[in-house]
Structure formats: structure tokens, C-alpha cells
Amino acid sequence: MRRVYLDYAATSPVRCEVVKAMQPYFSDIFGNPSSMHAFGRDAKVAIETSRAEVAHLIGAEPGQIIFTSGGTEANNFAIKGVACAKQEKGDHIITASIEHHSVLETCRFLQQQGFKVTYLPVDRYGLVDPSEVKRAITKKTILVSVMHANNEIGTIEPIAEIGKITRQEGICFHTDAVQTFGAIPVNVNELNVDLLSASAHKLYGPKGVGMLYVRKGIRISSFLHGGEQEGRKRAGTENVAGIVGFGKAADLALNELNERIEHARKLRDKLIKGIFYHIEDVGLNGHSGLRLPNNVNVAIAFIEGESVLLNLDLAGIAVSTGSACSSNSLEPSHVLLATGLSPEVCHGTLRFSIGCDTTEDDINYVLEELVKTVKRLREMSPLYKEKHKNGRSVQQ
Amino acid sequence: MDGLYNSKVMEHFRNPRNVGEIENPDGVGHVGNPVCGDIMELYIKVNGNRITDAKFKTFGCGAAIATSSMVTELVRGKTVEEALRISNRAVAEALGGLPPVKMHCSVLAEQALKSAIEDYLKRRIK
């Protein structure tokens, strides 16, 4: 059976160049980077090379990169680390309602510890208004955390503008760049950010490794206590092979960035156009322009996302959905709800995310199967029948 | 496919039985699930106290479609009294079980059936 993977926002396959780069670091160059002998020194060199590669991709200094176990840890680290380091200064954190769970749940945890958190609303496109950030700032605000681009709807936030405000106010600014690092240009100086999270497995690197960028002079508490690794901020023997893979993936991304963007954008626009041409009563979620080049998120009226996902899966196609039915909580996506979509519309949302290996043929196949699936499920849907009875079209 | 659902559920999802509407039905059940937003519509035809035909239309997930399909299968040929005794558990069991998070879908199927029968009984009184 033909298989088409369109869930690159969830994770991506490790590129063969990356696997190759990692290979020696399992058995040949296996030393502990903290060891003084040659085995250890070789591993240490590898880590520092990767640190430079990762730093280079975001215009940072190698010394400002702390390797972590992934994006979730980096987000936990940034928020808890700043909260802990600055608790004498204040107890107020500002974030956005559409953040990844690793930010939202960390903020909720801190609320239980007595911190106060403002969850900023977004507009219908998922955009945070920088002036709302400004308005939310109090004398007690110690941290603002707004994601660079949203993982579900692909909206790219006005990070540079928000960063200008936080800089004027002298408040620490963190961005979760898991979806943008290696996908669009990310430069910590242009973005005016103090902390930035990224993960390797979204850009054809391995799972289990990520990083937190910390601008020089930003006070942050250690996340893991123990040895002296990562400038004593994150103890534990380094995931050497993973870090090497991350460095290689970052290096590849840097060299291929423009090509990747162009490739994804072309296929993204083809998919969006195709969906709107072939299927009636669909809506695009997120922003049409300020959007990740690889993200398509649509609401398909009268049918439910999980059943679409299952049907596409049977046809070998991998996508994701914001439907309540697909979550254990049975609640629709908090991101889609925050953009003002009704729970019914959230129910029928699908996310397609494109990658380097996606082809035009893949998009044609997906369109073909999607049209079939939608037709089949709509014929089964009592809502679709209602629509035809009423002879009206539902606008989203 | 391995995963959330067993092969029987997937089979009913792929090839749902009795999809559609019945013209001039003897009872119609229309229920919505307040938990997740799924909607189920069930039509029955009754002949001499026996349910001779059942059809459905469903807006919902894989489990909602499979339980709709199964409940229409279970109810065909049953008397009204027998049909009223079909529980959500029986629907789920007939499908070889559902993931715990999806059990509410079987409740919806039971409610759709009860609502269709109630509608039938009401129409009969009139």
C-alpha cells in the first residue's frame, strides 16, 4: 500500500546524513565527555562542535546553548528556571492561550506554587497582539513566554515586536521555537528574545534531544542538579550521539533552509487550493500569510476529524486532528477554541504538515483519498443531510 | 490496523451496516453526546411489535460509527421489549470491546435506540 506521511509537525524521520554522523558515537567514540582522557575528550569535542552548529542556526554564541532532552524539557527549564531565579523580583508570568502543553502545564504548575499567570487571548487567526502583552505587564512580571509559531494552526507570532516591548520593560522573554527552528529563519537577535527552546526531531534529527538558548546575563536556575555538565545548569551525562545528530540536523537545515521553505510552501499551497476546489464547506484555520510554510489546517464541516484520520490511515496517509474525539480529555484543541472556533467546528479539523520528502504526487494522492473520505463520511452524517434540507451553506 | 480500536470495531467502521434513513419510519431517535459533540440518528421500522429494519446516520468518531452500525445489527429482528433491554455494554461487547475513553460512544448508541423506540411508542399511542 502507498504510504504518505503528512505529520511532520509531530515528528520527522532522521535524515541518513544525521544517522551517519551519529553512528560513531555509540560504540567507537563512547567516552564520557566529562572524562579527562582521550575517550572523554573526543566526545567533548563532538558536543562542542554540535553546540556551535546549533548556535549558528539561530545567530547565537555556542556558550549560550544548553542541551536538553527535548522541547518539553527546554520549555520547563526556561519557565521554571526564570521563575525560580527571579521570584524575589516578582511572581507574575505572561503567556498565550495557544501555547504548547509543555508551556501551559508548566505555568499551571507554577500557579499551584503561588505564581500568577496571565494567559493572553489570540485573534481568529491565532495571533497574539503585542499591545496586549504590554497591557498585561505589571511591576511583578518576571517572564513573558510566547511561542514563535503554533504547532497546530501554524500561525507565526509577532515575536520581534513583543521582544521590543519586553526589552523596554526589562522583562525576560522566552519563545518556544520548536516548530520554527530549522523551518524558517530564526535569529535570536532579530527576534529580541532572551530564551528560546528547540527540539531536534522536528528537523530530521533524533528524538530525545533539544536545547535552550539563554542570552548572556539572563539569570536562570539550574534545572537538573548533579554534575558540572552544561555550565552546571543541566546535570547528567550528555546524550552524545543525540547531540551530534542535533548538530548535524541543524547544519543541514542551515544549508537547505531556503529550498525547504520553497518546497513546503509550494506543496502547502497546492494542498490548500486542492481542498478548497474539491470540497465544499471547508475553512482554513490559522493565518493565510503569517503561516509556517509546511502547515495546512482545515475545518471540514459536517464530519468528525478522528473518523477522517482513521479513513486516511487506512489509505496509508498520516495526518492529525484537533477533534475532541481524538483526545483522552474529550475536549477539542485548546488552540482552535482560543481562535474562537466553536467546538462543533473544532470537531472536524485536520492538520497536514509537509516535509522534505513530500512530493506533488503525494499531495495528489492525499487529495484523491480525502475527497473520497469526506464524501463517504458526509453521506453518513446527519448534519450534512440537515444542510441539504435547509439548502444553506455553512460559513466558517 | 493495530491501535486504538480492535479489528471488529475497525471492520464496522470501514463497512458500517445499515447506513442511511428509512422512508416513513415508525420511530426516529436523534441524540447528541454532550461529552464530545457526536450526533447519532437512528430509524426503525416496526412490524407487529418486531423491529424489522434499523438504519442510522452518525456524525462522530470511529467508535461512534462502529457502535451505530452494531446497534442497528443487534436490534433487527428483536421485539420492542427485547430491544429496550439492549445496553451500551452489550453493544460494546458485541464489538469485542471499546477503549475506556470511547465507552461513552456506546452509551450514545443505546440512547439513540431508546429514543427511537420511545418515538415509536409515542406515535402508536397517537
HADDOCK unambig.tbl for C-alpha pairs under 7 A between the chains (distance, minus, plus):
assign (segid A and resid 302 and name CA) (segid B and resid 59 and name CA) 7.00 0.50 0.50
assign (segid A and resid 303 and name CA) (segid B and resid 59 and name CA) 5.79 0.50 0.50
assign (segid A and resid 303 and name CA) (segid B and resid 60 and name CA) 6.88 0.50 0.50
assign (segid A and resid 304 and name CA) (segid B and resid 59 and name CA) 6.30 0.50 0.50
assign (segid A and resid 304 and name CA) (segid B and resid 60 and name CA) 5.14 0.50 0.50
assign (segid A and resid 304 and name CA) (segid B and resid 61 and name CA) 5.99 0.50 0.50
assign (segid A and resid 306 and name CA) (segid B and resid 61 and name CA) 5.21 0.50 0.50
assign (segid A and resid 306 and name CA) (segid B and resid 62 and name CA) 6.65 0.50 0.50
assign (segid A and resid 307 and name CA) (segid B and resid 60 and name CA) 6.92 0.50 0.50
assign (segid A and resid 307 and name CA) (segid B and resid 61 and name CA) 4.73 0.50 0.50
assign (segid A and resid 307 and name CA) (segid B and resid 62 and name CA) 5.02 0.50 0.50
assign (segid A and resid 324 and name CA) (segid B and resid 36 and name CA) 5.88 0.50 0.50
assign (segid A and resid 325 and name CA) (segid B and resid 36 and name CA) 6.29 0.50 0.50
assign (segid A and resid 325 and name CA) (segid B and resid 61 and name CA) 6.13 0.50 0.50
assign (segid A and resid 328 and name CA) (segid B and resid 101 and name CA) 6.31 0.50 0.50
assign (segid A and resid 330 and name CA) (segid B and resid 35 and name CA) 6.91 0.50 0.50
assign (segid A and resid 330 and name CA) (segid B and resid 36 and name CA) 5.67 0.50 0.50
assign (segid A and resid 331 and name CA) (segid B and resid 36 and name CA) 6.81 0.50 0.50
assign (segid A and resid 344 and name CA) (segid B and resid 37 and name CA) 6.69 0.50 0.50
assign (segid A and resid 380 and name CA) (segid B and resid 19 and name CA) 6.44 0.50 0.50
assign (segid A and resid 380 and name CA) (segid B and resid 20 and name CA) 6.73 0.50 0.50
assign (segid A and resid 380 and name CA) (segid B and resid 57 and name CA) 5.02 0.50 0.50
assign (segid A and resid 380 and name CA) (segid B and resid 58 and name CA) 5.83 0.50 0.50
assign (segid A and resid 381 and name CA) (segid B and resid 57 and name CA) 5.37 0.50 0.50
assign (segid A and resid 381 and name CA) (segid B and resid 58 and name CA) 4.96 0.50 0.50
assign (segid A and resid 381 and name CA) (segid B and resid 59 and name CA) 4.82 0.50 0.50
assign (segid A and resid 382 and name CA) (segid B and resid 41 and name CA) 6.68 0.50 0.50
assign (segid A and resid 382 and name CA) (segid B and resid 57 and name CA) 5.26 0.50 0.50
assign (segid A and resid 382 and name CA) (segid B and resid 58 and name CA) 5.86 0.50 0.50
assign (segid A and resid 382 and name CA) (segid B and resid 59 and name CA) 6.35 0.50 0.50
